[in-house]
Amino acid sequence: MDLHSKIYVAGHRGMVGSAIVSNLKSKGFNNIIERTSSELNLINQQEVADFFEKEKPEYVFLAAAKVGGIVANNTYRADFIYENLMIQNNVIHNSYKNGVKKLMFLGSSCIYPKLAPQPLTENSLLTGLLEETNEPYAIAKIAGIKMCDSYRAQYGCNFVSVMPTNLYGLNDNYDLQNSHVLPALLRKFHEAKINNEPSVTVWGSGTPLREFLHATDMADACVFLMQNYDDEGFVNIGSGVEISIKDLAYLVKNIVGFNGEVVFDTSKPDGTPRKLMDVTKLSKMGWHYKISLEEGIKAVYAQKFNQ
């Protein structure tokens, strides 16, 4: 990409998409195409075909997706598989039809088998059963990776895929029914502090281990790989550092300044017991994360809740 390349960021108002746009602009890229979902419905095949035919983007970041936490994934299983497959199919196929020079597809670490050896290496894909609660979403994302590789194999398209770990940052989803664990904890502890509640209940046992990466770092890695990675397969993006949900809850508690008790509801699901990304492949290319978890949570809390 050069600074005048025509770049389409699908999902530019989401947490990752908006961070990618900010990163590109900070580096001087000045020809970025953005469309809201009301302007361009990526689930609609004809709308996407018309958009690509008219705009002819040279580079595409496919960061648009239907996303959510355990409850949303398990409740809206049909929505998650249908909408994500349609978005991917439409954008990837029309990128091929209109001669896009390079496309980057953003997957998710939940594509890995539930009990895959840790840390998760790229070659662990499809070696075991998926986590049941988010299986439809994961299958859609696996299909996206394989679609990029298939268009590369058959048509010679330079379509690449990246697998982010758990992300957090500005423009995250804080809905308690549909959000991921970190924004949900931030909102729970903040509201408990404001309402002087005696305790906060956290789902599960607190024992699962999770890795987190700030969306700003994720975006920087995506732009780095768009300029430096041109192979089949995919690249894990993460920090390589993990924390238990229990320790995360107490970290958020301290950052928010909540003085009550933390209660773990073991009747609720834990999800995957451990999910740490092996980032050796990315590290060897010369990219490393910059924002520590504590620093990142403090910044997000200040931005979201004006604290």
C-alpha positions in Angstrom: 0.0 0.0 0.0 1.1 3.5 -0.7 -0.4 6.6 1.0 -2.8 7.2 -1.9 -4.0 3.6 -2.2 -7.8 3.2 -2.2 -8.4 1.3 1.0 -11.8 -0.1 2.1 -12.2 -0.8 5.8 -15.4 -2.9 6.3 -16.7 -2.4 9.8 -15.1 0.9 10.3 -17.3 1.9 13.2 -16.6 -1.3 15.2 -13.9 -1.6 17.8 -11.3 -3.1 15.5 -12.3 -1.3 12.3 -12.3 2.1 13.9 -8.8 1.4 15.3 -7.6 0.3 11.9 -8.9 3.6 10.3 -7.1 5.6 13.1 -3.9 3.7 12.6 -4.0 4.2 8.8 -4.7 7.9 9.1 -1.9 8.3 11.7 0.5 6.8 9.1 -0.6 9.2 6.4 -3.0 7.0 4.3 -5.5 9.5 2.8 -7.9 7.5 0.6 -9.9 5.4 3.0 -13.4 4.3 2.0 -16.0 4.0 4.9 -19.6 2.8 4.7 -22.0 2.5 7.6 -24.3 -0.5 7.7 -27.2 1.7 6.7 -25.3 2.9 3.7 -24.1 -0.6 2.7 -25.6 -3.8 4.0 -22.8 -6.3 3.7 -25.3 -9.2 4.1 -27.0 -8.1 0.8 -25.3 -9.7 -2.1 -26.4 -7.1 -4.7 -25.5 -4.1 -2.6 -22.0 -5.4 -2.0 -21.6 -6.2 -5.7 -22.7 -2.7 -6.7 -20.4 -1.1 -4.2 -17.3 -3.0 -5.4 -18.1 -2.4 -9.0 -18.5 1.4 -8.4 -15.6 2.0 -5.9 -13.0 -0.5 -7.0 -11.0 -0.5 -3.8 -7.4 -1.7 -4.1 -7.0 -3.0 -0.5 -9.7 -4.4 1.8 -9.6 -4.9 5.6 -12.6 -7.2 6.4 -13.3 -6.3 10.0 -17.1 -6.3 9.7 -18.7 -9.2 11.6 -21.5 -10.1 14.0 -19.8 -10.6 17.3 -20.7 -11.2 21.0 -19.9 -13.0 24.2 -20.9 -16.5 25.4 -24.6 -15.6 25.9 -25.1 -13.9 22.5 -23.2 -16.7 20.7 -25.2 -19.4 22.3 -28.6 -17.7 22.0 -28.4 -16.4 18.5 -26.7 -19.3 16.9 -28.5 -19.1 13.5 -27.9 -15.3 13.3 -24.2 -15.7 14.0 -23.5 -18.3 11.4 -25.8 -16.8 8.7 -24.8 -13.2 9.0 -21.0 -13.8 9.2 -21.0 -16.3 6.3 -23.0 -13.8 4.1 -20.7 -10.9 5.0 -17.6 -12.9 4.2 -18.9 -14.5 1.0 -20.0 -11.2 -0.4 -16.9 -9.2 0.4 -14.3 -11.8 -0.4 -16.0 -12.9 -3.7 -16.5 -9.3 -4.9 -12.9 -8.4 -4.0 -11.9 -11.2 -6.4 -14.3 -10.1 -9.1 -13.1 -6.5 -8.9 -9.3 -7.1 -8.8 -8.6 -6.1 -5.2 -4.8 -6.3 -4.8 -4.9 -7.6 -1.3 -7.6 -8.4 1.3 -7.2 -9.1 5.0 -9.8 -11.2 6.7 -10.1 -10.9 10.5 -11.0 -14.2 12.3 -11.1 -15.0 16.0 -9.2 -17.2 18.4 -12.4 -19.1 19.1 -11.9 -21.0 15.9 -9.4 -23.3 17.7 -10.5 -26.6 19.2 -11.8 -26.3 22.8 -9.0 -28.6 24.2 -6.2 -27.8 21.7 -2.7 -27.8 23.2 -1.7 -24.4 24.7 -0.4 -22.0 23.6 -2.5 -22.2 20.4 -0.4 -22.5 17.3 -1.7 -21.8 13.8 -1.5 -25.5 12.8 -3.9 -26.5 15.6 -6.9 -25.5 13.4 -9.4 -28.3 12.7 -7.6 -30.8 15.0 -10.5 -31.2 17.5 -14.0 -30.3 18.5 -14.9 -26.6 19.0 -16.3 -25.0 22.1 -20.0 -25.7 21.9 -21.3 -22.3 22.9 -19.7 -20.4 20.0 -19.5 -23.2 17.4 -21.7 -21.5 14.7 -19.6 -18.3 14.9 -16.3 -20.3 14.9 -17.4 -22.4 11.8 -18.2 -19.2 9.9 -14.8 -17.8 10.7 -13.1 -21.0 9.7 -15.0 -20.8 6.4 -13.6 -17.3 5.9 -10.0 -18.5 6.4 -10.5 -21.4 4.0 -12.3 -19.1 1.5 -9.3 -16.8 1.4 -6.9 -19.7 0.9 -9.1 -21.2 -1.8 -9.3 -18.0 -3.8 -5.5 -17.8 -3.4 -5.1 -21.3 -4.7 -7.6 -21.1 -7.6 -7.4 -17.5 -8.7 -4.0 -16.3 -7.3 -5.7 -13.7 -5.0 -3.5 -12.2 -2.3 -6.0 -12.8 0.4 -4.6 -13.2 3.9 -6.1 -14.0 7.3 -5.3 -13.0 10.9 -6.5 -14.4 14.2 -6.8 -11.9 17.0 -6.9 -13.0 20.6 -9.6 -11.4 23.0 -9.7 -7.7 22.2 -10.8 -4.7 24.1 -10.7 -0.9 23.5 -12.6 2.2 22.4 -16.0 1.4 20.8 -16.3 -1.9 22.6 -19.7 -3.4 23.4 -20.8 -2.9 27.0 -24.2 -4.7 26.8 -24.3 -7.1 29.7 -26.1 -9.8 27.7 -24.0 -9.6 24.5 -20.6 -8.3 25.5 -17.3 -10.1 26.1 -15.9 -10.6 29.6 -13.7 -7.5 30.0 -16.2 -4.8 29.0 -18.9 -6.6 30.9 -16.7 -6.6 34.1 -15.9 -2.9 33.6 -19.6 -2.0 33.4 -20.6 -4.3 36.3 -18.0 -2.9 38.6 -18.6 0.7 37.6 -22.3 0.5 38.1 -21.8 -1.3 41.5 -19.5 1.5 42.6 -22.0 4.2 41.5 -24.9 2.4 43.2 -23.0 1.5 46.3 -23.8 -2.1 45.9 -22.2 -4.6 48.4 -20.9 -7.1 45.8 -20.4 -7.9 42.1 -21.2 -11.3 40.7 -18.9 -12.7 38.1 -19.9 -15.6 35.9 -18.1 -18.9 36.3 -15.4 -20.1 38.6 -12.8 -17.5 37.8 -10.3 -20.2 36.8 -10.3 -19.9 33.0 -7.2 -18.2 31.6 -7.5 -15.5 29.0 -5.3 -13.3 26.9 -6.2 -9.7 26.0 -4.9 -7.3 23.4 -5.9 -3.6 23.1 -7.6 -2.8 19.8 -5.0 -0.1 19.1 -2.3 -2.8 19.1 -4.5 -5.1 17.1 -4.9 -2.4 14.4 -1.2 -1.7 14.3 -0.5 -5.4 13.8 -3.1 -5.6 11.0 -1.6 -2.7 9.1 1.9 -4.2 9.7 0.8 -7.5 8.2 -1.0 -5.9 5.3 2.4 -4.5 4.3 4.5 -7.5 5.2 2.6 -10.8 5.0 1.6 -12.4 1.7 1.3 -16.1 2.4 -1.5 -18.7 2.7 -2.7 -19.7 6.1 -3.2 -17.2 8.9 -1.2 -15.4 11.6 -2.1 -15.2 15.3 -2.2 -11.7 16.8 -1.9 -11.4 20.5 0.2 -10.4 23.5 1.3 -13.9 24.5 0.4 -13.0 28.1 -2.5 -14.6 30.0 -4.5 -13.9 33.2 -7.2 -15.8 35.0 -10.7 -14.4 35.0 -10.5 -14.2 38.8 -7.3 -12.0 38.6 -8.9 -10.0 35.8 -12.0 -9.3 38.0 -9.8 -8.1 40.9 -7.7 -6.0 38.5 -10.9 -4.3 37.1 -12.2 -3.9 40.7 -9.1 -2.0 41.7 -9.0 0.2 38.6 -12.7 1.1 39.0 -12.3 1.7 42.7 -15.1 -0.6 43.8 -14.8 -1.5 47.5 -17.3 -4.4 47.8 -17.1 -8.1 47.5 -16.5 -10.2 44.4 -18.7 -13.3 44.1 -18.2 -16.1 41.5 -21.3 -17.8 40.3 -20.2 -21.3 39.5 -23.6 -22.2 38.1 -22.8 -20.1 35.0 -20.5 -21.5 32.2 -16.8 -20.9 32.1 -16.3 -21.4 28.4 -13.0 -22.6 27.1 -10.6 -23.4 30.1 -7.6 -21.7 28.5 -7.0 -19.7 25.4 -3.5 -18.4 24.9 -2.2 -17.6 21.4 1.3 -18.6 20.2 2.5 -15.4 18.6 5.9 -16.8 17.5 5.1 -16.4 13.8 4.2 -12.7 14.3 7.1 -12.0 16.6 9.6 -13.4 14.1 8.3 -10.9 11.6 9.2 -8.1 14.0 5.9 -7.0 15.6 5.2 -6.9 19.3 2.4 -5.5 21.4 3.0 -2.2 23.2 0.0 -1.6 25.6 0.0 -3.5 28.9 -3.3 -4.9 30.2 -3.4 -2.6 33.2 -2.5 0.5 31.2 -5.1 -0.4 28.6 -7.9 -1.0 31.0 -7.2 2.3 32.8 -7.4 4.1 29.4 -10.6 2.4 28.3 -12.3 3.0 31.6 -11.3 6.7 31.5 -12.6 7.0 27.9 -15.8 5.1 28.4 -16.9 6.2 31.9 -15.1 9.6 32.1 -13.3 8.6 35.3 
